[in-house]
Amino acid sequence: HAHNGSLYFIQRLIEMNLNIGAFTKDEDELIAWCLRIEMGSFGSLQVDERFQRRGLGSLIVKIMSKRLAETGKDITAGIVDSNYKSRNMFQKLGFKHIDDTHWLTISPTIPHFRWVD
């Protein structure tokens, strides 16, 4: 989902929302993370390829879910339909598919706002 201004957008999400990260044992390298995106759902859940299939994604989702629940917030996740790994993981954790979202894109011929990095 990279686009013009993605870095700025992610920096703002990190500054303004509850987010979770996992680091290597000596805490010098971020290896997994999940951000709470602007509409309140989980987003940008990523695990470094070298550390996948070790349960880090599930652990991060569990911790973030607990913290959000403690604040009374709803716990939702938006998952791209073709992302089977993510869909399966969330289903194993008890999440249920409740709705579909369809995004509209703006035609490149129509001027629109662009984030600036």
N, C-alpha and C positions, 0 to 999 in steps of 0.2 A: 504493500500500500504506500510505497514511497512516492512522494510528490514534492513539488516546490514548497518549502517551508516545513517539511516533516521534522527536521531536527529541532526547530523552534517549538513546534507543537508538542513533541515528546518532552522537551525540557520543561514546558509549562505544566504538562500532566504530572511530571515527577514532583515539581514544586508545590502543586496545589491539591494533590489527591493522595489517598492511601495507596501505597505501592509496596510490593514485596520483592526482595532480591535474595539470591543465594550466591555465596562467594566460595572460592577455594579455601582450604583449611587455613592457609596463612592470610586469608582475607584480602589478597591483592588483586584478585580477578573475579569479576562478575560473570557467573556461568549460567544463571537462570533468573528470569524476572517475569512479573506480571504487573501491568499498569491498570488503574481504574480510569477508563476513558470518560470523556466529557458527558456522555449520556448516562453514566453511572454503572455501566456493565464492565466486566473484565475485558481487557483488550491487550493486545501485544504480548501475549503469553509466549515466551520463547525460552528454549533450553539450548545452550551451546551444543552443537552436534557431537562433540567429544564426550558429553556427559548425558546424552539421551539414553532412555530405557533404564534409568536408575530410580525412577519415581520422583524426581525433582519437580516436574510439572505438577503432579498430583499433590505433593507436599505443599508447594506454594499456593495452589488453589485452596487447599484445606485451611492453611493459616490465614489467608486473606479472607476466606468465607467467614471464619470464626471472628476475626476482627471487625468485619463489616456487620455481622449479626449482633455483636456487642454494642454497636452504635445504633442499632435499629434500622439499618439500611437493607434494602432488597439486594439479593444476590443473583445476578444474571450474567450471562456470557453471550456475546455475539460471535458466532463461528461461521466462517465461510463454508458454504455447502460442500465444497470439494475437499475440505480439510478433515479427512477421515480419522487421522490420528487424534486430533483434538476432540472431535465429536465422540469418539469411543471413550477417551479418557473421562470427559465430563459425564457421559452416561454411566460409566463405572462408579463415579463418585456420587451418583444419585440425581444428577441434573436431568430435567425432562425438557424435551422439545415442546415449546408452547406456541411459537409463532414464527413466521418468516418475514424478513425485511428485504425490500427491494430498493436499491439505491438508484437514484437518477444522476446521470452525469450531465454537466453543462457542455453544450456544443462549443468546440474550440473557436467558432466564429463569433460567439457572443462574449463580450468582455465580462470578466468576473474577478472577484477578489483573489489575490495570491498572497500567501504567507511569505514573509521574507526571513531567511535564515540569518 
